[in-house]
């Protein structure tokens, strides 16, 4: 897969303000689980990346230490505005959730045992699972016709989703397999 180098005009069009607004929206909409909001905002709404470019960047974000979405904010911020863009994107992403978390944490201890709160949390967990499954389906469509990429995705799903292998062990298996598959095809993953 080829790396994404934005056209020269895109560097100017994605301003610090646009980076902040996009990642602030991701942070505020996705409080409790931003992963489901990243692709729709970055790919569909802002059109900064296409599905394949997003999948590649998300893959890179996932193997780095830390939260995937924060890693993605760092990479996109840097790509569009350098180090100051990184700070802008990460600040935008974290500002609202941290403020909301502080407010909720101060109230949670008082109401955690209430049945309505338990029901609301169960509903939020189900909605988050739905968002993750929906995004996985859309990302898999981006790799249609790329059997090697789908094989790597299936191996990763089997190890983590079915066999409950730890992340480190999964990466220890999937990364060498991915490199071997794509090297055999004569191109980098």
C-alpha positions in Angstrom: 0.0 0.0 0.0 1.3 3.4 -0.8 1.7 6.0 1.9 -0.5 9.1 1.8 1.2 12.3 1.0 -1.4 15.1 0.9 -1.3 17.5 -2.0 0.5 20.8 -1.3 -2.8 22.7 -1.0 -4.1 20.3 1.7 -1.4 21.4 4.1 -2.8 24.9 4.0 -6.5 24.0 4.0 -6.3 21.9 7.2 -5.7 24.7 9.6 -5.0 24.5 13.3 -8.6 25.7 13.9 -9.9 22.9 11.6 -7.8 20.3 13.4 -9.0 21.5 16.8 -12.6 21.5 15.7 -12.5 18.1 14.2 -10.8 16.4 17.2 -12.9 18.4 19.7 -16.0 17.0 17.9 -14.6 13.5 18.1 -13.9 14.0 21.8 -17.3 15.4 22.6 -19.4 13.1 20.5 -17.4 10.0 21.4 -17.2 10.5 25.2 -16.9 7.0 26.5 -15.6 5.6 23.2 -14.3 7.9 20.5 -13.2 5.1 18.2 -16.6 4.9 16.6 -16.5 8.6 15.7 -13.0 9.0 14.2 -13.7 7.5 10.8 -17.0 9.2 10.1 -15.5 12.6 11.0 -12.1 12.2 9.4 -13.1 10.3 6.3 -16.7 11.1 5.6 -17.3 14.6 6.9 -13.9 16.2 6.6 -12.6 14.1 3.7 -9.0 14.4 4.9 -8.3 10.7 4.2 -10.0 8.0 2.2 -11.0 4.6 3.7 -7.7 2.9 2.8 -5.5 5.7 4.0 -7.5 5.8 7.2 -7.2 2.0 7.7 -3.4 2.3 7.2 -3.1 5.1 9.7 -5.4 3.4 12.2 -3.2 0.3 11.9 -0.1 2.2 12.6 -1.9 3.9 15.5 -3.0 0.6 16.9 0.5 -0.9 17.2 2.0 2.1 19.0 1.8 2.4 22.7 -1.1 4.5 24.0 -4.7 5.2 23.0 -5.3 4.6 19.2 -7.3 7.8 18.8 -4.7 9.9 20.5 -2.0 8.3 18.3 -4.1 9.1 15.3 -4.5 12.7 16.4 -0.7 13.0 16.8 -0.1 11.6 13.3 -2.7 13.7 11.6 -1.8 16.9 13.5 1.8 16.4 12.5 1.0 15.6 8.9 -1.1 18.7 8.4 0.6 21.3 10.7 3.7 19.8 12.2 4.4 19.7 16.0 1.9 22.6 16.7 -0.8 20.6 14.8 -0.1 17.6 17.0 -0.6 19.7 20.1 -3.7 21.3 18.7 -5.3 18.0 17.6 -4.5 16.2 20.9 -5.8 19.2 23.0 -9.0 19.3 20.9 -9.5 15.6 21.4 -8.9 15.6 25.2 -10.4 18.9 26.3 -14.1 18.1 26.5 -13.8 14.4 27.8 -11.5 15.5 30.6 -13.8 18.3 31.7 -16.8 16.0 31.5 -15.0 13.2 33.3 -14.1 15.4 36.2 -17.8 16.5 36.5 -19.1 12.9 36.2 -16.6 11.4 38.6 -17.6 13.9 41.3 -21.2 12.6 41.0 -20.7 8.9 40.2 -20.0 7.7 43.8 -23.3 9.1 44.9 -25.4 7.4 42.3 -23.5 4.3 41.1 -25.7 1.8 42.8 -29.0 3.2 41.2 -30.6 0.7 38.9 -31.2 3.4 36.2 -27.5 4.2 36.1 -26.6 0.5 35.8 -29.1 0.1 32.9 -27.8 3.3 31.2 -24.2 1.9 31.3 -25.3 -1.4 29.9 -27.0 0.4 27.0 -23.9 2.5 26.4 -21.8 -0.6 26.2 -24.1 -2.2 23.6 -24.1 1.0 21.5 -20.3 1.1 21.6 -20.1 -2.5 20.4 -22.4 -1.6 17.5 -20.2 1.3 16.5 -17.1 -0.8 16.6 -18.7 -3.5 14.5 -20.0 -1.0 12.0 -16.6 0.7 11.6 -14.9 -2.7 11.2 -17.3 -3.6 8.4 -16.6 -0.3 6.6 -12.8 -0.7 7.0 -13.0 -4.3 5.7 -14.7 -3.1 2.6 -11.7 -0.8 1.9 -9.6 -3.9 1.6 -11.9 -5.7 -0.8 -9.8 -7.6 -3.3 -6.7 -7.5 -1.1 -6.6 -11.1 0.1 -3.4 -10.7 2.1 -4.8 -7.7 4.1 -8.0 -9.6 4.8 -6.0 -12.7 5.9 -4.1 -10.6 8.4 -7.3 -9.0 9.6 -8.9 -12.5 10.0 -5.8 -13.8 11.9 -5.9 -10.8 14.2 -9.6 -11.3 14.9 -9.2 -15.0 15.5 -6.4 -14.5 18.0 -8.0 -11.7 20.0 -11.7 -12.2 19.5 -12.0 -16.0 19.5 -8.9 -17.3 21.3 -8.5 -14.3 23.7 -4.8 -14.1 23.1 -3.1 -11.1 24.7 -2.3 -8.0 22.6 1.5 -8.5 22.9 1.2 -12.2 21.9 -1.1 -11.3 19.0 1.3 -8.6 17.7 4.2 -11.1 18.1 2.4 -13.4 15.7 0.6 -11.0 13.4 3.4 -8.5 12.6 5.9 -11.2 11.3 3.1 -12.9 9.4 2.0 -9.6 7.8 5.6 -8.7 6.9 6.1 -12.2 5.3 2.8 -12.1 3.4 3.4 -8.6 1.9 7.2 -9.2 1.3 6.3 -12.2 -0.7 4.1 -10.0 -2.8 7.0 -7.6 -3.3 5.6 -4.7 -1.5 5.5 -3.3 2.1 2.3 -3.7 4.2 
